């Protein structure tokens, strides 16, 4: 397909950035972050809605449609809107690839239609409140988002060697995707962690995203609960990876 190379570049870029940047020290949230992103929580428990997000992501990442169907129903029952659920599955293409994302969106369509047939009308949810900027403005917004989530400006030998990778990260992942405000950053990190724990061999990226989760306001207790939710769902190895990353992140 014409866009295969570009898609693979974006997916790899998302993983490479956090791997290269995981040693950077945390920095305070910038004033440019949206008001929604600054609403950090100090709770030690995930809401029912939040618990469903990593389960959706984990099953989507490995293409387990049976578990994904159950997790999607769980999330919608817990209050995820249809648009929030779409946004989770769209975002994760940057980490798991377009094929997984497209298949998962198809499964969501089936779930929503089946629920309607049973008389369940799920809330559609809001669209992004403003158009995503373009051109130089998009890169400025994306760079600010990247810096906030990563804890410091992203730089280093990797990005000197292949600067276009960071350009894709800033303009697309942290610009086009993370600038969309119909899903908060805590939910986006729960989804990313849920996907990465299901993919052996990306432990360094998982560690970086566990640190990012703490940086955007999730607590260690909530991440331990995430691990327990995965274990209860039969994802024992994934749960252990979360717990190891959390222990290392402290």
C-alpha positions in Angstrom: 0.0 0.0 0.0 1.1 3.5 -0.7 1.2 4.7 2.9 2.7 1.6 4.5 6.2 3.0 5.0 4.8 6.3 6.5 2.5 4.3 8.9 5.3 2.1 10.1 7.5 5.2 10.6 4.8 6.8 12.8 4.3 3.7 14.9 8.0 3.2 15.4 8.5 6.9 16.1 6.0 6.8 19.0 7.9 4.0 20.6 11.4 5.3 19.9 10.8 8.8 21.4 9.8 7.5 24.8 12.7 4.9 24.8 15.2 7.7 24.1 13.7 10.1 26.5 12.9 7.9 29.5 16.0 9.0 31.4 15.0 12.7 31.3 14.0 14.4 34.5 10.4 15.4 35.0 9.5 19.1 34.5 6.3 21.0 35.6 3.3 21.1 33.3 3.6 24.1 31.0 1.1 26.9 30.9 0.3 26.0 27.4 -1.4 22.7 28.4 -5.1 22.7 28.2 -7.3 23.2 31.2 -8.5 19.6 31.0 -5.0 18.2 31.1 -4.3 20.2 34.3 -7.1 18.4 36.2 -4.8 15.9 38.0 -6.2 13.4 40.4 -4.8 12.3 43.7 -7.0 9.3 44.0 -5.6 5.8 44.5 -8.5 4.1 42.6 -9.5 4.1 39.0 -13.1 4.7 38.1 -15.0 2.0 36.4 -14.6 4.0 33.1 -10.8 4.2 33.6 -10.5 0.5 34.4 -12.0 -0.4 31.1 -9.6 1.6 29.0 -6.4 -0.5 29.4 -8.5 -3.7 29.0 -9.8 -2.3 25.6 -6.2 -1.4 24.7 -4.6 -4.7 25.7 -7.1 -6.8 23.8 -6.9 -4.5 20.7 -3.1 -4.6 20.7 -3.0 -8.4 20.3 -6.1 -8.7 18.1 -8.1 -10.7 20.6 -11.6 -9.8 19.3 -13.5 -11.9 21.9 -11.8 -10.0 24.8 -12.1 -6.7 22.9 -15.8 -7.2 22.5 -16.2 -7.8 26.2 -14.0 -4.8 27.1 -15.8 -2.5 24.8 -19.1 -3.5 26.3 -17.6 -3.0 29.8 -16.4 0.5 28.9 -19.6 1.6 27.4 -21.5 0.2 30.4 -19.1 2.2 32.7 -19.8 5.5 30.9 -17.3 5.7 28.0 -19.0 7.5 25.2 -18.9 6.2 21.7 -16.6 9.0 20.6 -14.2 8.5 23.5 -14.0 4.8 22.6 -13.3 5.6 19.0 -10.6 8.1 20.0 -8.8 5.4 22.1 -8.8 3.0 19.1 -7.7 5.7 16.7 -4.8 6.9 18.9 -3.5 3.4 19.3 -2.7 3.0 15.7 0.5 5.0 16.4 1.6 2.2 18.8 0.0 -1.0 17.3 -0.4 -0.1 13.6 -3.3 0.6 11.3 -4.5 -3.0 10.9 -5.2 -3.5 14.6 -6.8 -0.1 14.8 -9.1 -0.7 11.8 -10.1 -4.1 13.0 -10.9 -2.7 16.5 -13.0 0.1 15.1 -14.9 -2.5 13.1 -15.5 -4.4 16.3 -16.7 -1.3 18.0 -19.2 -0.7 15.2 -20.6 -4.2 15.8 -20.8 -3.7 19.5 -22.7 -0.4 19.2 -25.1 -1.8 16.7 -25.7 -4.9 18.8 -26.4 -2.7 21.9 -28.8 -0.6 19.9 -30.6 -3.8 18.9 -31.0 -4.6 22.6 -32.4 -1.1 23.3 -29.2 0.4 24.6 -28.5 3.9 23.2 -25.0 4.8 24.2 -24.1 8.5 24.5 -22.3 9.6 21.4 -20.0 12.0 23.3 -18.4 15.2 22.2 -16.2 16.0 19.2 -13.0 18.0 19.7 -13.9 21.5 20.8 -11.8 23.3 18.2 -10.1 22.4 14.9 -6.6 21.1 15.3 -4.1 23.7 14.1 -2.1 23.3 10.9 1.4 24.2 9.7 3.8 25.9 12.1 1.0 26.3 14.7 0.5 22.5 14.7 4.2 21.8 15.4 4.2 24.4 18.2 1.2 22.8 19.9 2.6 19.3 19.3 6.0 20.3 20.7 4.4 21.8 23.8 2.3 18.7 24.4 5.4 16.4 23.8 7.4 18.4 26.3 4.7 18.3 29.0 4.1 14.6 28.7 7.8 13.7 28.3 8.8 15.9 31.2 11.4 17.9 29.3 12.2 18.9 25.7 12.9 15.8 23.6 16.4 15.8 22.2 19.4 13.5 21.9 21.6 11.6 19.5 18.7 9.6 18.0 16.9 12.8 16.9 20.2 14.3 15.6 20.6 11.1 13.6 17.0 11.0 12.3 15.3 14.4 12.9 12.3 13.6 10.8 11.2 11.1 13.5 10.8 14.0 16.0 9.0 16.0 13.4 6.5 13.3 12.9 6.1 12.9 16.6 5.6 16.7 17.2 3.2 17.3 14.3 1.3 14.1 14.2 1.2 12.1 17.4 1.4 15.0 19.8 -0.2 17.5 17.4 -2.9 15.9 15.3 -3.8 13.3 17.9 -3.0 14.6 21.4 -4.3 18.1 20.6 -7.8 16.6 20.2 -9.4 17.4 23.6 -12.3 14.9 23.5 -10.2 12.5 25.4 -8.1 13.6 28.4 -4.4 12.8 28.7 -4.9 10.4 31.7 -7.2 8.3 29.5 -4.7 8.4 26.6 -1.9 7.2 28.9 -4.0 4.4 30.3 -4.7 3.3 26.8 -1.0 3.5 25.8 0.1 1.5 28.8 -2.6 -1.1 28.2 -1.4 -1.6 24.7 2.4 -1.7 25.5 2.1 -4.2 28.3 0.6 -6.6 25.8 3.6 -6.3 23.5 6.7 -8.2 24.8 10.0 -6.5 24.0 9.0 -2.9 24.6 9.7 -2.7 28.3 11.7 0.5 28.0 8.9 2.2 26.2 6.4 0.9 28.8 8.6 2.3 31.6 8.6 5.7 29.9 4.8 5.6 29.6 4.4 4.6 33.3 6.4 7.7 34.1 4.3 9.7 31.8 1.2 8.4 33.4 2.4 9.6 36.8 3.4 12.9 35.2 -0.1 13.6 33.9 -1.7 12.9 37.3 -2.3 9.2 37.6 -1.2 7.8 41.0 0.9 4.7 41.7 -2.1 3.2 43.4 -4.2 3.6 40.2 -1.4 1.9 38.2 -1.3 -1.0 40.6 -5.1 -1.3 40.2 -4.6 -1.3 36.4 -2.2 -4.3 36.9 -4.8 -6.0 39.0 -7.5 -5.4 36.4 -5.3 -7.0 33.7 -4.5 -10.0 36.0 -8.2 -10.5 36.7 -8.8 -10.4 33.0 -6.3 -13.3 32.5 -3.4 -11.1 31.3 -1.0 -12.3 33.9 2.2 -11.4 32.1 0.9 -8.0 31.2 0.1 -7.3 34.8 3.6 -8.3 35.9 5.1 -6.0 33.3 3.2 -3.0 34.7 4.2 -3.9 38.3 7.9 -4.1 37.3 7.8 -0.8 35.4 6.1 0.9 38.3 8.7 -0.4 40.8 11.4 0.9 38.5 9.7 4.2 38.0 9.8 5.1 41.7 
